[in-house]
Amino acid sequence: RVINKPYREIARRAQVALGTVGWVIRDLMTQGFLLEGVKNGARELADFDLLLEKWVEDYPYKLREKQKIGTFTTDNAEWWRGVDLTEFDALWGGEVAAAKYTNYLNPKNAVVYLNKLNITKLLQVGRLRKIVPNEQPEIRVELIEPFWEQEKNTDRATELVHPVLVYADLVETGDPRNLDVANRIREKYLR
């Protein structure tokens, strides 16, 4: 578990300043989300469900919006099926990742987590174009820069973000069909 790694390792993985790790861990302990020294001095999450809900509530406004590259669209609803994100060191989030995790959802919109350097190539391959002001497209593709240290991804089987991000992406939409799938992901992957 990352929570029991040295502060330097946590800071490197989360791509934050070393001092931030100490501040966050102390804050989590003060709020009762993190316990220290329960088993052999290890740190342990006390109320994962409440912490998850709090994080999912804040994620769209405090982190995701800062990392957002842009929102795009396409005329091809199936555009994502032919795209191998390993070519772009990118990962699926949102509805596409939910569909791949659950085999239950037919994705309409997509979230792609990728480095800004790889945008142009993805836009060309996916035939994506920027949404113009006042346009209400049927298909929305959000591009978001990862906020964590990303390792080189060469395995199509691992082209999905962690289920907690998929869950947050789906909850943020407020769409009833996405909320249903979000609950399925939470039950299967976030217990």
Residue pairs with C-beta under 8 A, 6 or more apart in sequence:
2 9
2 10
2 13
3 10
3 34
3 43
3 44
3 45
4 42
4 43
5 13
7 18
7 21
7 22
7 25
8 18
10 21
11 17
11 18
11 20
11 21
12 149
13 148
13 149
14 20
14 21
14 147
14 148
14 149
15 147
15 148
15 149
25 34
25 43
28 34
28 51
29 35
29 36
32 46
32 47
33 45
33 46
33 47
33 50
33 51
34 43
34 44
34 45
34 46
35 43
35 44
35 45
35 46
36 42
36 43
36 44
38 44
45 51
48 190
52 164
52 167
52 186
52 190
55 164
55 168
56 167
56 168
56 171
56 172
59 168
59 172
60 168
60 172
63 147
64 144
64 168
64 172
66 147
67 144
67 145
67 146
67 147
68 142
68 143
68 144
68 145
69 114
69 116
69 119
69 143
69 144
69 145
70 130
70 142
70 143
71 130
71 131
71 140
71 141
71 142
71 143
72 123
72 128
72 129
72 130
72 131
72 140
72 141
72 142
72 143
73 128
73 129
73 131
73 135
73 137
73 138
73 139
73 140
73 141
74 126
74 127
74 128
74 129
74 139
74 141
75 127
75 139
76 127
77 108
77 138
77 139
79 126
79 127
79 128
79 139
79 141
80 92
80 96
80 107
80 110
80 126
83 122
83 125
83 126
84 156
84 159
85 91
85 92
85 112
85 114
85 153
85 159
86 153
86 154
86 155
86 156
86 159
87 121
87 125
88 114
88 118
88 121
88 122
89 114
89 115
89 118
89 150
89 152
89 153
90 112
90 113
90 114
90 115
90 118
90 122
90 153
90 159
91 97
91 112
91 113
91 114
91 146
91 150
91 153
91 159
91 160
91 161
92 100
92 110
92 111
92 112
92 113
92 159
92 160
92 161
93 111
93 112
93 113
93 144
93 160
93 161
93 165
93 166
93 169
94 107
94 109
94 110
94 111
94 142
94 166
94 169
94 170
94 173
95 105
95 107
95 108
95 109
95 110
95 111
95 169
95 170
95 178
95 181
96 107
96 110
96 111
97 111
97 160
97 161
97 165
97 166
97 169
98 104
98 105
98 107
98 166
98 169
98 170
98 178
98 181
98 182
98 185
99 105
99 106
99 107
100 160
101 160
101 163
101 166
101 185
101 188
101 189
102 181
102 184
102 185
102 188
104 181
104 184
105 177
105 178
105 181
108 138
108 139
109 139
109 140
109 141
109 142
109 173
110 139
110 140
110 141
110 142
111 141
111 142
111 144
111 169
112 122
112 141
112 142
112 143
112 144
113 144
113 145
113 146
113 161
113 165
114 122
114 143
114 144
114 145
114 146
115 145
115 146
115 150
116 145
119 143
122 128
122 143
123 129
126 141
128 141
131 137
131 140
153 159
160 166
163 185
163 188
163 189
163 190
164 190
166 182
166 185
167 182
167 185
167 186
167 189
167 190
170 178
170 179
170 181
170 182
170 185
171 178
171 179
171 182
173 179
